[in-house]
């Protein structure tokens, strides 16, 4: 079904590109069915055309007549302006997917003033290689077939979890921002390895494979991360020494704070751009 839909991205940034790459390279969607639009960055549009062979136009040149799925991928602060510009061109057959952090489906529904299906979609940049974890939550006018379409699109770039609107902030803190936390961890592991005599490229491979293997163990095991950690931690061994250092330096609290701070920022984005109280 998805292969025969025309998709227009409103926004041409890194998240839009990650999704475009996943849809073409993993889902086999024809590039001619994908259009990306931005306001004035001609160089960026040319880059996407050359890289993916899609259509890319200025926002003012975009026609939604033959579009089935509209994916909102602009910055949250641009949400209201863009929605107001889209509003006159929205038609009954359109399905709106929003990847705007902190912007709720009721806000979008109120701005467009039409009973169209609006679905929040929160992928992460791993969608570029088909390994995203994407959270989706449905607005008031979403039918089962609309949700099925959103799931199908999201599965083209990775795994999918259906969540409620109120859970989207913490999901953003974990999955939307999460890749950066792991890159940060790998960055520091790589640096300390180099300081202790390993080649940087080798250090990167070692750290990345270790993280990949540990993640795969969690996904393929019935045991919890805590149980897996205990299993590989011998009393007074090297792993115990490393974990002690993490505890002494606030490693666990830092991870919790990162997720909570990102989730809080998602909530404050709603306050800033929707002008509604943060719950």
N, C-alpha and C positions, 0 to 999 in steps of 0.2 A: 504493500500500500504506500509506504513512504517514498519508494522510488518514483512514484508517479505524481508526487506533489511538487509544487513550485514553492520555493522558500526564499523569503527576502529578509536579510539581516539589516536592521537599522542600527548602524554602528559597524566599524571595521577595525576594531582594536584587537588586542591579543586574545580575548575570550572568543570573539567572533571567529578569528582565524583558527583557533584550536578546534572549535566545533565544525567549521568548514572542512578542515583537514580530516577530521574523523568521519564526517559524513561521506566525503569523496573516497578516502582511502580505505575505510573500514566497512562502510555500509554500501558502497558501490553506487552512490547517487551521482547521476550525470551532472557535471559542472554547469551545463547549460540551464539546469533547473535552479541554480543558486545565484542570487543577486545580493551584493553588499552595497550599502549606501552610507556615505558620510557627508558632512557639510562642505568642507573645502579642501581636504587633504588629497590633492590630485596624485601626489607621489605614492601615497599609501594605496590608493585605488589601483594604480598601475602595477604596484608590487603584487597585489592579490590576483590581478588578471594574469600576470606573467607566471606566477607561481602555481595557480590552481585552475587557470583557464575558465574562471567564472565571469559573470558580468559584474561590473562595479560602476556605479554612477553617483552623481551628487544627489543629495537628499531632494533637492528641488526637481530633479529629472526622474525620480523614481515613480513608476506607475505600479499601483497595487491591483490593477484590474485582473491580471492573470496569476496573482499570488494566492496561495492557499494558506500558508503559514507565515506569520510575521514574527520575527524573533527580535525582541528589544534588547540591544546590547550596547547601549550608550552609557555614559557616566550617570550615576543617580541624580546629580544636580541638574542634568539636562532632561530628566524624565518628563516633567510637566510641559515644558516647551515642545518637546518632540511629540508627545501625545496630543497636544492641541493642534499641531500641524498635521498629524495623521488623521485626526478625527473626521474631517469632511470626506476623506477617501475610503473610510472603512465600510465594508459591505457585509451582508449577512453570512456569507460563506467563510469569512476570515476567522482564523484561530490565532490568538495572540499568546506567544510564549515570552516570558520576561526573565532575563538573567540579571536584572538590576538588584544589586545587594541593598536590602533594607526597604525596598519599595513593595508595598503590599498589593494583593489583588484587588481589595476594595477601593484603594486609591486609584488604580488604573481604571477600574470599572466606572468610578465616579467621573473621572476626567473625560472618558470617551463617550459617556452617556448613552451607550447602546448595550443591549443584552447579548454581548458576544462572549464566547468562552475565553477566559483569561487564566493562564496557568503559569505559576512561578516555577522556574527551572533553575536549579543551582548546580551546575557542573563545576569541575575544576580544570586546570590547564592540561591535565593528563588525558583529556579528551583528544588531544592531538595525536596520541598513539593508541587511542581506543581503550584507555584504562581509567577513565573517569569514574567517580562514584557521584551520581547525580540525584539530588533530592527534588521531588516535584510535589507541589500542592495546588489544589484546584480551587478556582474561584466559584462564585455563586451560579454561573450559567453554564458550567462545564457538564457535558453529558459523558456517559461511559465511553462512547466512541472517540470523544475528544481526548479523554485521559489515556485511552489506548494508543492514540496517535503520539501523544507526548512521551509515553513510555517507549514506543517503538523508536522514535527519534533519539531518545536518550540512551537506549540500549545500543544504538549504533556507535556510541562513543564510550561505552563502558557499562557498569552496573547501575541499577536504579533502586531508589527507595521512595515510596510514597509516604509523605509526612503531612502533618497539619501545618497551617500557616504559622501558628504560634511556636512551632518547633524549628522554623526555618532559620532563626537567628543563631541558635546553637549549632545547627547543621553547617551554617556558613562558617562559624568559628572552627569547626573540626575539618570539614571536607573542602570548603571553598578556599580557606586560607591554609589548610594543613600541608599541602605540598611545600610551601615556603618554610614551614617549621622543619621538615625533614631535610630540605636542601641546606638549611642552616646547620643542622646536626652534622650532615655529611661534610659540609665545609670545614667545621672545626675538627672532625676526625681526620680529614685529609691533612689539615695544617699540622696537627700534632705528629702525624705519621712522617711527614716531610722533615719536621724538626728532629725526628729521631732516626733519620737516615734513609727513608724509603723514597723512591722516585714518585713524583706527584701523580703521574698517570696510573702507576701501579697502586698507589694509595687510594686513589679514587675508585678503581675497580674493586679493590678489597672491601672498602667501606660500603659501596653501593650494592655489591653482591650480598654482603652480610645483612644489610637492611632488607633486600629483596627476599632472601631466604627466610629471615625471621617473619616477615609479613606473610609469606606463603605458608609457613608453619601455623600461624594463627588462623589463616583462612581454611586450612585443610584439617585442622585438629579440632576435636571436641573439647579440648582443654582451654581454659581461660588464659589470657596473657599472664596473669599472676601465677597460675599453676605452671606454665611453661618457664617463666622466669625462675621459679623455685627449683625446677627440675635441673636447670643448668648451673645452679649456684651451689658449689661445694663449700662447706664450712672452711673459712680461712683460706680459700682459694683465690685465684686471680679475679674471677668474676665478682666474688664477694667484695674484694678490695675496690673494684671499680664502682660497684653499686653503693658502697659506703661513701665513696667520694661524691657520687651524685647526691646522696642524701645530705651530706655535710655542706654541699654547695647549693642546696635548694633546687636540685634538678626536677624533682616531681612537682614541686610548687610552681616552678617556672613554666612547666608544660601546662598545668591547670590554669595559670594566670594568662597564658597566651590564648587559650581557647576562650576563656571568659572575657578577655579584653576584646577579642575579635567579635564575639557575640554581642557584647555591649555596644561596640561601634556600629554593628548592623542595626541595633535598636535606635541609636542616636541618629543614624542616617535617616530613618523614618521620621524622627522628630524634626530634623533639619529640612527635609525636602517635602514631606507630606504635611508639615505644620500641624501635627496631632500629638497628643501626650504619649510619652513612652510608658508602657505598662511594666 
